[in-house]
Amino acid sequence: MQQREAACTDRGEGPPLVLASASPRRRALLAALGARFSIIATDAEEEESPPPPAVSAGLPVLAMPPADHPALRAWRKAHAAALHCSDAVVLGADTVVVLDGEVLNKPEDDDHARAMLSRLAGRYHTVYTGLCVLGASQTKGEPLQLAVEAAEVVFRPLSADEIAAYVATGEPLDKAGAYGLQGAGGGFVREVRGSYTAVVGLPLPLVHRMLSAAGVTGLHDPTAAYQRWLQSQGKEPLPCPPTRP
């Protein structure tokens, strides 16, 4: 299990917060929410050991293999990070893309990325971001919060040349479904039905509710945070239908 960054920050008021993810996109979104946090990233989502009964019972029902469940993956990340910082609230997140009932994880190589994007072109698919929040305690058993936010994404038709040029940038290789909404891949998206930030990887309204319930203070309004994040990315909200945070 690899630990890429670790430090538990003293927040003064309320418990310290740890983000159990190395994703720069999640880091930027959580910062836009006004959270002060440290990062502990591991490869725990790749583990296959059975989760505790409380975790299994709390998982939202999704029609996909248990190993692909984004909230279970989020819990694995959060649980592994919590072992390094027992007094912190820990937030884990994981995102999967589903097309025709099949989970599209990160592509294995350029050919795989081109194949994924060819399948997505001109169609809609569903993006699920799973969240886990572990409350500050010595055991990290309770309180436990698990949730999933879903959004539908519609791609415009894509030519083979467009797909090849995008894959050549390297952006698709570390993205579920082989594209990044916040990057150049956003140019392929015609509309988002649901939470825009869920597709990016961290649904701000849901994160705000879960962290507030865990005692994290000082968070900004998620809609205002969404607008600030869009501005920082040089983006405008998708107009039709109007996307929500």
C-alpha positions as CSV (number, residue, x, y, z in Angstrom):
1,M,0.0,0.0,0.0
2,Q,1.6,3.3,-1.1
3,Q,1.3,6.4,0.9
4,R,1.9,9.5,-1.3
5,E,1.3,12.3,1.1
6,A,0.5,12.5,4.8
7,A,0.0,15.1,7.4
8,C,-2.9,15.7,9.8
9,T,-3.7,19.4,10.0
10,D,-4.8,21.0,13.2
11,R,-7.9,23.0,12.2
12,G,-8.4,24.7,15.6
13,E,-12.2,24.5,15.5
14,G,-13.6,21.1,14.6
15,P,-11.7,18.0,13.7
16,P,-8.9,18.0,11.1
17,L,-9.9,16.8,7.7
18,V,-8.0,14.3,5.4
19,L,-8.7,13.7,1.7
20,A,-8.0,10.1,0.9
21,S,-7.2,10.8,-2.8
22,A,-4.3,12.0,-4.9
23,S,-6.6,13.4,-7.5
24,P,-5.8,17.1,-8.3
25,R,-9.4,17.5,-9.4
26,R,-10.8,16.5,-6.1
27,R,-8.2,18.6,-4.3
28,A,-9.2,21.7,-6.2
29,L,-12.9,21.1,-5.7
30,L,-12.5,20.5,-1.9
31,A,-10.4,23.6,-1.7
32,A,-13.1,25.6,-3.5
33,L,-15.5,24.4,-0.8
34,G,-13.3,26.3,1.7
35,A,-12.0,23.2,3.5
36,R,-8.6,23.0,5.0
37,F,-7.3,19.5,4.7
38,S,-4.3,17.3,4.3
39,I,-3.9,14.4,1.8
40,I,-3.2,10.7,2.4
41,A,-3.3,8.7,-0.8
42,T,-3.0,4.9,-1.0
43,D,-3.8,2.2,-3.5
44,A,-6.3,0.6,-1.2
45,E,-9.1,0.6,-3.7
46,E,-7.4,-2.3,-5.4
47,E,-7.8,-4.6,-2.4
48,E,-10.4,-7.4,-2.6
49,S,-10.8,-8.4,1.0
50,P,-14.5,-8.5,2.2
51,P,-15.5,-5.2,3.9
52,P,-17.0,-5.2,7.5
53,P,-20.7,-6.0,7.7
54,A,-21.5,-2.3,8.6
55,V,-19.9,-1.2,5.3
56,S,-21.7,-3.9,3.2
57,A,-25.0,-3.0,4.8
58,G,-24.5,0.7,4.2
59,L,-23.6,0.6,0.5
60,P,-26.2,2.2,-1.8
61,V,-27.8,-0.4,-4.1
62,L,-26.2,-0.3,-7.6
63,A,-26.4,-2.8,-10.4
64,M,-22.7,-3.5,-10.8
65,P,-20.1,-6.0,-9.4
66,P,-19.3,-5.3,-5.8
67,A,-15.6,-4.8,-6.6
68,D,-16.6,-1.9,-8.8
69,H,-18.9,-0.2,-6.4
70,P,-17.6,3.4,-6.1
71,A,-18.7,3.8,-2.4
72,L,-16.9,0.6,-1.5
73,R,-13.8,1.8,-3.2
74,A,-14.2,5.1,-1.5
75,W,-14.4,3.3,1.9
76,R,-11.3,1.4,1.2
77,K,-9.4,4.6,0.5
78,A,-10.8,6.3,3.5
79,H,-10.2,3.4,5.8
80,A,-6.6,3.0,4.7
81,A,-5.9,6.7,5.2
82,A,-7.6,6.7,8.6
83,L,-5.0,4.3,9.9
84,H,-2.4,7.1,9.6
85,C,-4.6,9.8,11.2
86,S,-7.0,8.5,13.8
87,D,-8.2,11.9,15.1
88,A,-9.3,13.2,11.7
89,V,-12.4,13.2,9.6
90,V,-11.5,11.3,6.5
91,L,-13.1,11.7,3.1
92,G,-12.8,9.1,0.4
93,A,-14.1,9.2,-3.1
94,D,-14.1,7.1,-6.2
95,T,-15.7,7.6,-9.7
96,V,-16.9,5.0,-12.2
97,V,-18.3,5.4,-15.7
98,V,-21.1,2.9,-16.8
99,L,-22.2,2.3,-20.4
100,D,-24.7,-0.4,-21.4
101,G,-24.3,-1.9,-17.9
102,E,-20.5,-2.2,-18.2
103,V,-18.2,-0.3,-15.9
104,L,-15.5,1.6,-17.8
105,N,-12.5,2.0,-15.6
106,K,-9.3,3.8,-16.5
107,P,-8.0,2.6,-19.9
108,E,-5.1,0.2,-20.0
109,D,-3.3,1.9,-22.9
110,D,-3.9,4.2,-25.9
111,D,-5.8,1.6,-27.9
112,H,-8.1,0.9,-25.0
113,A,-8.8,4.6,-24.5
114,R,-9.6,5.0,-28.2
115,A,-12.0,2.1,-28.0
116,M,-13.8,3.5,-25.0
117,L,-14.2,6.9,-26.5
118,S,-15.5,5.4,-29.7
119,R,-18.2,3.6,-27.7
120,L,-19.1,6.8,-25.8
121,A,-19.3,9.0,-28.9
122,G,-22.8,10.3,-29.7
123,R,-24.4,8.5,-26.7
124,Y,-25.2,9.1,-23.1
125,H,-23.6,7.2,-20.2
126,T,-23.9,7.4,-16.4
127,V,-21.2,8.5,-14.0
128,Y,-21.3,7.4,-10.4
129,T,-19.1,9.0,-7.7
130,G,-19.1,7.2,-4.4
131,L,-18.3,8.9,-1.1
132,C,-17.2,7.7,2.3
133,V,-16.8,9.9,5.3
134,L,-15.3,8.4,8.5
135,G,-15.8,10.4,11.7
136,A,-12.9,11.3,13.9
137,S,-12.3,8.5,16.4
138,Q,-9.6,6.1,17.5
139,T,-11.2,3.0,15.9
140,K,-12.6,4.6,12.8
141,G,-15.6,2.2,13.1
142,E,-18.3,4.8,13.6
143,P,-19.7,7.1,12.6
144,L,-19.6,6.0,9.0
145,Q,-21.3,7.7,6.0
146,L,-21.6,6.1,2.6
147,A,-23.3,7.7,-0.4
148,V,-23.4,7.8,-4.2
149,E,-24.2,10.6,-6.6
150,A,-25.1,9.8,-10.2
151,A,-25.2,12.0,-13.3
152,E,-25.9,11.3,-16.9
153,V,-23.4,12.6,-19.5
154,V,-24.2,13.1,-23.2
155,F,-21.4,13.0,-25.7
156,R,-21.6,14.6,-29.1
157,P,-20.6,12.5,-32.2
158,L,-16.8,12.2,-32.5
159,S,-14.6,11.5,-35.5
160,A,-11.7,9.0,-35.4
161,D,-9.3,11.9,-35.8
162,E,-10.7,13.8,-32.8
163,I,-10.4,10.7,-30.7
164,A,-6.9,10.0,-31.8
165,A,-5.8,13.6,-31.2
166,Y,-7.3,13.6,-27.7
167,V,-5.7,10.3,-26.7
168,A,-2.3,11.7,-28.0
169,T,-2.5,14.3,-25.2
170,G,-2.3,11.6,-22.6
171,E,-5.3,13.1,-20.6
172,P,-7.5,10.0,-20.9
173,L,-5.1,7.5,-19.4
174,D,-5.8,8.3,-15.7
175,K,-9.5,9.0,-16.1
176,A,-12.4,6.6,-15.7
177,G,-14.1,6.3,-19.0
178,A,-11.0,7.7,-20.7
179,Y,-12.0,11.4,-20.5
180,G,-11.9,14.3,-18.2
181,L,-14.8,16.7,-18.1
182,Q,-12.7,19.5,-16.6
183,G,-10.0,19.1,-19.2
184,A,-9.9,18.9,-23.0
185,G,-12.4,16.0,-22.8
186,G,-15.0,18.5,-21.8
187,G,-15.3,19.6,-25.4
188,F,-16.9,16.2,-26.2
189,V,-19.7,16.7,-23.7
190,R,-23.0,18.0,-25.0
191,E,-24.9,18.1,-21.7
192,V,-24.7,16.9,-18.1
193,R,-27.9,15.8,-16.5
194,G,-27.3,16.1,-12.8
195,S,-24.3,17.1,-10.7
196,Y,-21.4,18.5,-12.8
197,T,-18.9,18.1,-9.9
198,A,-20.0,14.5,-9.5
199,V,-18.7,13.9,-13.0
200,V,-15.4,15.6,-12.2
201,G,-15.1,13.4,-9.1
202,L,-16.4,15.2,-6.0
203,P,-20.1,16.3,-5.8
204,L,-19.9,19.4,-3.8
205,P,-23.5,19.6,-2.3
206,L,-23.3,16.0,-1.1
207,V,-19.8,16.5,0.2
208,H,-20.9,19.6,2.1
209,R,-23.7,17.8,3.8
210,M,-21.6,14.8,4.8
211,L,-18.7,16.8,6.1
212,S,-21.0,19.1,8.0
213,A,-22.6,16.1,9.6
214,A,-19.2,14.8,10.6
215,G,-18.4,18.1,12.4
216,V,-16.2,19.8,9.8
217,T,-16.8,23.6,10.0
218,G,-16.0,26.7,7.9
219,L,-17.3,25.3,4.6
220,H,-18.6,27.6,1.9
221,D,-21.9,27.3,0.2
222,P,-21.5,24.6,-2.5
223,T,-23.2,26.6,-5.3
224,A,-20.8,29.5,-4.7
225,A,-17.9,27.1,-4.4
226,Y,-18.9,25.6,-7.8
227,Q,-19.0,29.0,-9.4
228,R,-15.5,29.8,-8.0
229,W,-14.1,26.5,-9.2
230,L,-15.6,27.0,-12.7
231,Q,-13.9,30.5,-12.9
232,S,-10.6,29.1,-11.8
233,Q,-10.8,26.5,-14.6
234,G,-11.8,29.2,-17.2
235,K,-15.1,27.4,-17.8
236,E,-18.8,28.4,-18.1
237,P,-21.7,26.2,-16.9
238,L,-23.2,24.0,-19.6
239,P,-26.4,25.9,-20.6
240,C,-28.8,23.2,-21.7
241,P,-30.0,21.9,-19.3
242,P,-28.4,24.3,-16.8
243,T,-26.0,22.2,-14.9
244,R,-26.0,22.1,-11.1
245,P,-23.1,21.8,-8.7
